[in-house]
């Protein structure tokens, strides 16, 4: 059974930190690609970080150097450490799980690659709200 549940969101001042966590069912956690997305009101969902089963990871430029994605394989947990938060980081944050490859237009693409495509991730949590104020 697919299951993802985020936690750790909240309200912080600019420059503050938060640690988001995502608990996954064992089946979901075994998917090849785990990622964090966020969506601010009126904006498209943005993929900000991914980590694959081999531990390869990357970040969107908007969070690179401030956010760190990690996982605890013993507990089926995905994390996102967010430091030096900015007002523009305010959004609903989601964890997602996807396979290793997907086909589009006759070509094969890697799920865990920037820019992340939300449409190819089949499993989503309900999200956790992060609000950053000045």
C-alpha positions as CSV (number, residue, x, y, z in Angstrom):
1,X,0.0,0.0,0.0
2,X,1.3,3.4,-1.0
3,X,1.8,5.7,1.9
4,X,3.7,9.0,2.4
5,X,3.3,11.4,5.2
6,X,5.1,14.7,5.7
7,X,5.8,16.4,9.0
8,X,7.9,19.2,10.4
9,X,6.4,22.2,8.7
10,X,5.6,25.4,10.6
11,X,6.2,29.2,10.8
12,X,9.7,30.6,11.1
13,X,11.4,34.0,10.8
14,X,13.6,34.7,7.8
15,X,17.0,33.1,8.3
16,X,15.6,30.3,10.5
17,X,15.6,26.6,9.9
18,X,13.2,23.7,9.7
19,X,13.6,20.0,9.3
20,X,10.9,18.3,7.2
21,X,10.4,14.5,7.5
22,X,8.5,12.1,5.3
23,X,7.5,8.7,6.5
24,X,7.0,6.1,3.7
25,X,5.6,2.7,3.6
26,X,8.2,0.0,2.8
27,X,6.8,-0.5,-0.7
28,X,6.9,3.3,-1.4
29,X,10.3,3.7,0.0
30,X,11.7,1.1,-2.4
31,X,10.7,3.2,-5.3
32,X,13.8,4.4,-7.2
33,X,13.4,8.1,-6.8
34,X,12.4,10.1,-3.7
35,X,11.9,13.9,-4.0
36,X,10.7,17.0,-2.4
37,X,8.4,19.4,-4.2
38,X,6.8,22.7,-3.1
39,X,3.9,24.7,-4.3
40,X,3.3,28.3,-3.4
41,X,-0.2,29.9,-3.9
42,X,-0.7,30.7,-7.6
43,X,2.5,29.0,-8.7
44,X,3.3,25.7,-10.3
45,X,4.6,22.8,-8.2
46,X,8.4,23.0,-8.1
47,X,10.7,20.1,-7.7
48,X,13.5,21.2,-5.3
49,X,15.5,18.1,-4.3
50,X,15.8,14.4,-5.1
51,X,17.7,11.4,-4.0
52,X,17.8,8.0,-5.7
53,X,18.3,4.5,-4.4
54,X,22.0,4.7,-5.0
55,X,22.2,7.9,-3.0
56,X,22.7,10.3,-5.9
57,X,21.1,13.6,-5.2
58,X,20.7,17.1,-6.5
59,X,18.9,20.4,-5.8
60,X,17.2,23.1,-7.7
61,X,19.2,26.3,-7.9
62,X,16.6,28.1,-5.7
63,X,17.5,26.0,-2.7
64,X,21.1,24.8,-3.5
65,X,23.4,25.5,-0.6
66,X,20.6,26.0,1.9
67,X,18.6,22.8,1.8
68,X,19.9,19.2,2.4
69,X,18.0,16.1,1.4
70,X,18.8,12.8,3.2
71,X,17.3,9.5,4.0
72,X,17.3,6.9,6.8
73,X,16.9,3.5,5.1
74,X,16.4,1.7,8.4
75,X,13.3,3.7,9.1
76,X,12.0,4.4,5.6
77,X,12.3,8.1,6.2
78,X,13.2,11.0,3.9
79,X,14.3,14.3,5.3
80,X,14.8,17.9,4.1
81,X,16.9,20.1,6.3
82,X,16.1,23.7,5.4
83,X,18.5,26.4,6.6
84,X,18.6,30.2,6.0
85,X,15.0,30.2,5.0
86,X,13.6,33.1,3.0
87,X,10.2,34.6,2.6
88,X,10.1,33.1,-0.9
89,X,10.4,29.6,0.5
90,X,6.9,29.9,1.9
91,X,4.9,27.0,0.3
92,X,3.3,23.7,0.8
93,X,6.0,21.1,0.8
94,X,5.4,17.6,-0.5
95,X,7.4,14.4,-0.6
96,X,7.0,12.1,-3.6
97,X,8.1,8.8,-4.9
98,X,8.7,7.6,-8.4
99,X,10.2,4.9,-10.6
100,X,13.6,5.0,-12.2
101,X,12.7,5.8,-15.8
102,X,9.7,7.0,-17.8
103,X,8.9,7.3,-21.4
104,X,7.7,10.4,-23.1
105,X,7.5,11.1,-26.9
106,X,9.3,7.9,-27.7
107,X,12.3,8.8,-25.5
108,X,13.4,7.4,-22.1
109,X,14.0,9.8,-19.3
110,X,15.4,9.5,-15.8
111,X,12.9,10.3,-13.0
112,X,15.6,11.5,-10.6
113,X,16.9,14.4,-12.8
114,X,16.5,18.1,-12.8
115,X,14.2,19.7,-13.6
116,X,11.9,17.2,-11.7
117,X,8.7,16.5,-13.5
118,X,5.9,16.2,-11.0
119,X,3.6,14.3,-13.4
120,X,5.9,11.2,-13.4
121,X,5.8,10.8,-9.7
122,X,3.0,8.4,-8.8
123,X,3.0,8.7,-5.0
124,X,2.5,11.8,-3.0
125,X,2.0,12.8,0.6
126,X,-0.7,15.4,1.7
127,X,2.0,18.1,2.3
128,X,3.1,20.2,5.1
129,X,3.0,24.0,5.2
130,X,6.1,26.1,5.6
131,X,5.6,29.8,6.3
132,X,8.6,32.2,6.5
133,X,8.1,35.7,7.7
134,X,10.4,38.7,7.8
